[in-house]
């Protein structure tokens, strides 16, 4: 008689418990998936201002930068091409506009203000005087590194994301020796930072001005190989072409290429770098 009672108790216990387990499983299955963590948010602009009316557009865009953006990157071309002289007041004017930002502004050269100038040396002198280490105008919590060989190139890590800025312009090859040397030095800078930080970051964002073409192969061939070895999400963000592009044109498919809208066409794009390897870069064009 005792044996039968024991067996009955066990069976009843199992039957009573099973609905509870099923309910818990159903509740877990129905729970919404957690959103991936936001690592960094920043704003990006380029190819502005070209004309006097764009001066007012840029001022408005700077005043209306989203609160969540930690910094701003201007990817070059602060003036129209040869029709606007590469004179110091032009550079000073734009520097004053960007300096009004509540957020730190990083900037890299574009061809319109340097190699496409009638006198590229004068253009570079004026760019260096007004924009070199431009982000230092703001109190900084970022530790920004500069390349000794090429001071305009920078890098910093924020929240597990490596940001690299390089002097990679479109336009004419004004000096073949300088052009080839700069491509090589840009690649060295990228490699150096990937070697130093690559194992510890979740993603890389590379800022350049140029729409990639054959005259940039000396840089991009090596960059693609480095991205393959890195094997985590990479964003190449640039200007130059004036119209939005979002694609994967490189052999290393972990590289996303985005060309920002010209500043007169659309406001600065807000870029969110996430911790989701399937959707690491999210863009809000605010159009």
C-alpha positions in Angstrom: 0.0 0.0 0.0 2.8 2.4 0.8 4.4 1.8 -2.6 1.2 2.8 -4.5 0.9 6.0 -2.4 4.5 7.0 -3.2 4.0 6.5 -6.9 0.8 8.5 -6.8 2.5 11.4 -5.1 5.3 11.6 -7.6 2.9 11.5 -10.6 0.7 14.2 -9.1 3.8 16.3 -8.5 4.9 16.0 -12.1 1.5 16.7 -13.5 1.1 19.8 -11.4 4.5 21.2 -12.2 4.4 20.8 -16.0 1.9 23.6 -16.7 4.1 26.0 -14.7 7.2 25.2 -16.9 5.2 25.6 -20.0 3.9 29.0 -19.0 7.4 30.2 -18.2 8.7 29.1 -21.5 5.8 30.8 -23.4 6.5 34.0 -21.5 10.1 33.9 -22.4 9.3 33.2 -26.0 6.9 36.2 -26.1 9.4 38.6 -24.5 10.6 41.3 -27.0 14.2 41.1 -28.2 16.5 43.6 -26.5 17.7 46.5 -28.7 21.4 46.4 -29.4 23.4 48.8 -27.3 24.3 52.2 -28.7 28.1 52.6 -28.6 28.6 56.1 -30.2 26.4 58.7 -31.9 27.9 61.4 -34.1 27.0 63.8 -36.9 28.6 64.0 -40.3 28.6 66.6 -43.1 30.6 67.6 -46.1 30.8 69.7 -49.3 29.5 72.9 -47.7 29.5 75.9 -47.9 29.9 76.5 -51.6 28.0 79.7 -52.1 26.9 82.7 -49.9 23.4 81.3 -49.4 25.0 78.0 -48.1 26.8 80.0 -45.4 23.3 80.5 -43.9 22.5 76.9 -44.3 25.6 75.8 -42.6 25.0 78.2 -39.7 21.5 76.7 -39.2 22.8 73.1 -39.4 25.4 73.8 -36.8 22.8 75.4 -34.5 20.4 72.4 -34.9 22.8 69.5 -34.4 21.1 66.7 -32.5 21.7 66.7 -28.8 22.7 63.0 -28.8 25.6 63.5 -31.1 28.9 63.4 -29.3 30.9 65.1 -32.0 30.8 66.3 -35.6 32.9 65.4 -38.6 33.2 67.6 -41.7 34.6 65.4 -44.5 36.0 68.2 -46.5 35.3 70.8 -49.3 34.6 74.0 -47.4 34.3 76.0 -50.6 33.5 75.7 -54.3 36.4 74.8 -56.6 38.5 77.2 -58.6 35.8 79.9 -58.9 36.3 80.7 -55.2 39.9 81.8 -54.5 41.9 79.9 -51.9 42.4 83.0 -49.8 42.7 83.1 -46.0 39.4 85.0 -45.4 37.4 82.1 -47.0 39.0 79.6 -44.6 38.6 81.9 -41.6 34.9 82.4 -42.4 34.1 78.7 -42.4 36.3 78.1 -39.3 34.2 80.7 -37.5 30.9 79.0 -38.5 32.1 75.5 -37.4 33.5 76.9 -34.2 30.0 78.0 -33.2 29.1 74.3 -32.7 28.2 73.1 -29.2 29.8 69.8 -30.1 33.5 69.2 -30.9 34.2 69.4 -34.7 36.7 67.3 -36.5 37.6 68.2 -40.0 39.7 66.6 -42.8 40.8 68.3 -46.1 38.9 68.3 -49.3 40.3 68.9 -52.8 38.5 72.2 -53.3 40.5 73.9 -50.5 43.8 72.3 -51.3 45.0 70.3 -54.3 42.5 71.9 -56.7 43.6 75.4 -55.8 45.5 77.4 -58.4 48.3 77.5 -55.8 48.0 74.3 -53.7 50.7 75.4 -51.4 48.7 78.5 -50.4 45.6 76.4 -50.0 47.4 74.0 -47.7 48.9 76.9 -45.7 45.5 78.4 -45.1 43.9 75.0 -44.3 46.6 74.2 -41.8 46.3 77.6 -40.1 42.6 77.5 -39.7 41.7 73.8 -39.3 44.7 71.8 -38.0 43.7 70.2 -34.7 40.4 72.0 -34.9 38.7 69.8 -32.3 41.0 71.3 -29.7 38.9 74.4 -29.5 36.5 72.4 -27.3 37.0 70.8 -23.9 37.9 67.2 -24.8 37.2 63.9 -23.0 38.6 62.1 -26.1 42.2 61.1 -26.2 43.1 62.0 -29.8 46.2 60.7 -31.5 48.0 62.4 -34.4 50.3 60.9 -37.0 53.8 62.3 -36.6 54.4 62.1 -40.4 51.1 63.7 -41.2 49.5 65.9 -38.5 46.1 66.2 -40.1 45.5 62.4 -39.7 44.0 61.6 -36.4 42.6 58.6 -34.4 40.7 58.0 -31.2 38.7 55.3 -29.5 35.3 55.9 -28.0 33.2 53.2 -26.3 34.7 50.3 -28.2 34.8 52.1 -31.6 38.0 53.1 -33.4 37.7 56.4 -35.4 40.4 57.2 -37.9 40.6 60.4 -40.1 42.9 60.6 -43.1 43.9 63.1 -45.7 42.4 61.3 -48.7 41.2 63.8 -51.3 39.6 63.6 -54.7 40.3 66.2 -57.5 43.5 66.5 -59.4 46.8 64.9 -58.7 48.7 68.1 -58.3 52.0 66.4 -57.4 52.5 62.7 -58.2 55.3 62.2 -55.6 53.2 63.9 -52.9 50.2 61.9 -53.9 51.9 58.5 -53.7 53.7 59.3 -50.5 50.4 60.4 -48.8 48.6 57.2 -49.9 51.4 55.2 -48.3 51.4 57.3 -45.1 47.6 57.1 -44.8 47.8 53.3 -45.0 50.5 53.2 -42.4 48.3 55.2 -40.1 45.4 52.8 -40.5 47.5 49.8 -40.0 49.2 51.3 -37.0 45.9 52.0 -35.2 44.4 48.6 -36.1 47.5 46.9 -34.7 47.2 48.9 -31.5 43.4 48.9 -30.9 41.9 46.3 -33.3 41.6 43.5 -30.7 39.9 45.7 -28.2 37.3 47.4 -30.4 34.0 46.2 -31.9 34.0 48.4 -35.1 36.1 50.9 -37.1 34.9 54.2 -38.7 37.3 55.7 -41.3 36.8 59.3 -42.4 38.1 60.4 -45.8 37.0 63.0 -48.4 37.5 61.0 -51.6 35.0 59.0 -53.6 37.2 56.0 -54.3 38.7 55.9 -57.8 41.6 54.2 -59.5 44.0 57.0 -58.4 43.4 55.9 -54.8 44.2 52.2 -55.4 47.5 52.5 -53.6 45.6 53.1 -50.4 42.4 51.1 -50.8 44.1 47.8 -51.8 46.0 47.8 -48.6 43.0 49.1 -46.6 40.8 46.2 -47.9 43.4 43.6 -46.8 43.5 45.2 -43.3 39.7 45.1 -43.1 39.7 41.4 -44.0 42.1 40.7 -41.1 40.1 42.9 -38.7 37.0 40.8 -39.6 34.6 43.2 -37.8 32.4 46.0 -39.0 34.1 48.8 -40.9 32.5 52.1 -42.2 34.2 54.2 -44.8 32.4 57.6 -44.6 33.3 60.2 -47.2 32.1 63.2 -49.2 33.2 64.4 -52.7 30.3 63.0 -54.8 27.5 65.1 -53.3 24.8 62.4 -53.4 23.9 59.8 -50.9 25.5 56.3 -51.5 25.1 53.3 -49.2 26.8 50.2 -50.5 29.5 47.5 -50.2 31.8 48.1 -53.2 34.9 46.5 -51.7 36.1 42.9 -51.8 36.0 42.9 -48.0 32.3 42.8 -47.4 32.6 43.9 -43.8 33.3 47.4 -45.2 30.2 49.6 -45.6 30.8 52.6 -47.8 28.6 55.7 -47.2 28.9 59.0 -49.2 27.2 61.8 -47.4 24.8 64.2 -49.1 26.2 67.6 -50.1 25.4 70.0 -47.2 23.0 72.1 -49.3 20.9 69.0 -50.2 20.4 67.5 -46.8 21.3 68.2 -43.1 24.1 66.4 -41.4 23.5 62.7 -41.1 23.3 61.3 -37.6 25.3 58.1 -37.4 24.7 55.6 -34.6 27.3 52.8 -34.1 25.7 49.9 -32.3 26.9 46.7 -30.7 24.9 44.6 -33.2 27.3 43.0 -35.7 24.4 42.4 -38.1 23.4 46.1 -38.1 26.4 48.0 -36.7 25.8 51.4 -38.4 22.4 53.2 -38.4 21.8 56.4 -40.3 19.3 59.1 -39.7 19.3 61.6 -42.7 16.6 63.7 -41.0 15.1 64.5 -44.4 
